[in-house]
Amino acid sequence: MPIDTPRSSAGLADIERAVAILRDGGLVAYPTDTVYGLAALPTDDRAVARLFEAKKRALDRAVPLLIASPADVALAVDEVPEIARRLMRAFWPGALTIVFRTAADFRSAAVDRTVALRVPDHPTPRELARLLGAPITGTSANVSGEPDPLTADDVRSQLGDTVDLVIDGGRCAGGRPSTVVDCTTEPPRVLREGAVSREELTRVAEGSIA
């Protein structure tokens, strides 16, 4: 399918079109608060397989998911530790990814026994997830190991027509990636220090961060 690229900021029509493509098993690239992301419906195994193939990503590497609001954690997670709730209140929406134990009834080839969730500080992915009524994959819209895509042209040059739709939101800010905190352990562990510092996490968590 030829790649399609609406220009400028994403309007409601672009978002609704993207949601229809995702529900039909397609792939959509979209702007975020960091870099362009690549969305598939994570509960659609064929769509997830297309995503891994497009990115040339190893099948044993799970991808993070983006959600519309903190309340949507319940779409993929049964239990939310209190320390995770404190981190969510302090840093969502924003550049913090939190790892939870995956709900028993959430089946996705994109995740394993744990799921990494984030509420991004950008309206486009949040609106995609809201209208879809489900998380979207939050992996970067590039070939694995290649430079992060900051523009729609970057997406097109790397992924070509493997993507069904690119929502052109202009140039993304780039910068440091999200910080990743694993809240399935006691105490929680920082897996990747990014835009949110360890000092900020420790303050909010009252010292309970490894």
Number of C-alpha atoms within 10 A of each C-alpha: 9 10 14 15 17 15 14 10 13 18 13 12 10 20 20 15 13 25 25 14 17 23 14 13 20 24 27 29 28 28 29 23 21 24 23 32 25 25 31 30 28 27 19 18 16 14 22 24 16 17 26 20 14 21 20 14 17 10 13 11 11 20 22 22 25 26 27 27 17 15 8 18 21 12 15 24 19 14 13 14 10 11 17 19 12 14 20 19 11 15 19 16 20 19 21 28 29 24 24 24 19 22 17 10 10 16 16 18 17 25 20 16 13 17 24 24 26 27 27 25 17 15 15 23 28 21 19 27 24 17 14 19 14 20 28 27 28 25 22 25 31 26 18 16 9 9 12 20 24 24 20 23 16 17 25 21 11 19 18 14 15 19 23 19 26 26 24 23 20 16 17 18 14 15 13 13 17 21 20 23 25 23 23 19 13 11 14 18 16 19 14 17 15 17 16 19 14 17 11 14 21 14 11 16 19 11 13 14 21 14
